[in-house]
Amino acid sequence: MPSLALYDRIASFYDPWSRSVTEDVGFYVERALASGGPVVELAVGTGRIAVPIARAGIRVIGVDSSPGMLGVARVAAESAGVTELVDLRLGDLRDPPVPEDVPLVICPFRSLLHMETESEKLVAARAARSLLVPGGHFVFDVFSPSREDIEETDGRWLEREPGIFERADWDEGARTLSLSIRSGEATTTFELHWLSFPEWLRILDAADFDVDATYGWFDRRPYDGEEDMIFVCAAR
Ligand SMILES: C[S@@+](CC[C@H](N)C(=O)[O-])C[C@H]1O[C@@H](n2cnc3c(N)ncnc32)[C@H](O)[C@@H]1O
């Protein structure tokens, strides 16, 4: 499981690195409230989304393969006074250690793109489907980059936050982004593997989901072929 060690290496500065990513939090909290909970978050990371969901009073089961990220999430839940509502479990999102059935499974911040192949993504979607009560929902976001984005960022170290640098190396043929992150001595590189919109629809159909909505951003504007894709899927 290569992503495990990679995220362990950046767990201590993942939150400062992702500080500017706030637009998705309210969206997922609203979905959690509407579901009534409990919610399973696949690839929960440091609890960036799970802790606000718990603060809204909804129980979250968070699964992640990185003990380092889960350690940061545990501290965040304690600091927010929501330890009782945040249940963190070490495991792989393709085979989540979750015997419970829930009304909502989420996988925010493009985490499904850590699945290398289309068939691995299908395994992950089927795993999410298996956790849902009848009529339950799976909500996640991914991206497919534009040519402009690739041209603007390819192969250049950019200071994303003070003292935290990021470099994107795009392989359009393989549809893989190698993202390197560096802070002081610590550095890591992980890969994200994107797909087209129709390919995602095919995976979701094969995983026994109806797609209720597809948004292009967290303000719920309809998806119109831009980079970001947010899928709201109902278990058939
Ligand atoms: C971009 S972070 C997202 C964290 C969190 N959901 C958020 O929105 O900030 C991706 C997370 O996916 C986790 N991850 C990667 N591959 C995984 C796998 N196969 N099973 C479980 N977690 C995985 C990493 O450890 C990391 O915490």
The ligand as a Gaussian input file, in Angstrom:
#p B3LYP/6-31G(d) Opt

LIG

0 1
 C       -5.897000      14.140000      -0.046000
 S       -5.990000      13.256000       1.466000
 C       -7.683000      13.545000       1.882000
 C       -7.938000      13.558000       3.378000
 C       -9.307000      14.082000       3.787000
 N      -10.396000      13.305000       3.218000
 C       -9.473000      15.541000       3.399000
 O      -10.441000      15.841000       2.708000
 O       -8.646000      16.364000       3.793000
 C       -5.964000      11.584000       0.911000
 C       -6.003000      10.545000       2.016000
 O       -6.198000       9.265000       1.413000
 C       -5.544000       8.293000       2.208000
 N       -5.407000       7.088000       1.406000
 C       -4.715000       6.916000       0.253000
 N       -4.872000       5.679000      -0.214000
 C       -5.708000       5.040000       0.653000
 C       -6.261000       3.724000       0.725000
 N       -5.989000       2.831000      -0.223000
 N       -7.082000       3.406000       1.750000
 C       -7.353000       4.324000       2.728000
 N       -6.847000       5.590000       2.713000
 C       -6.047000       5.938000       1.693000
 C       -4.241000       8.971000       2.575000
 O       -3.613000       8.351000       3.668000
 C       -4.736000      10.394000       2.865000
 O       -5.039000      10.574000       4.226000

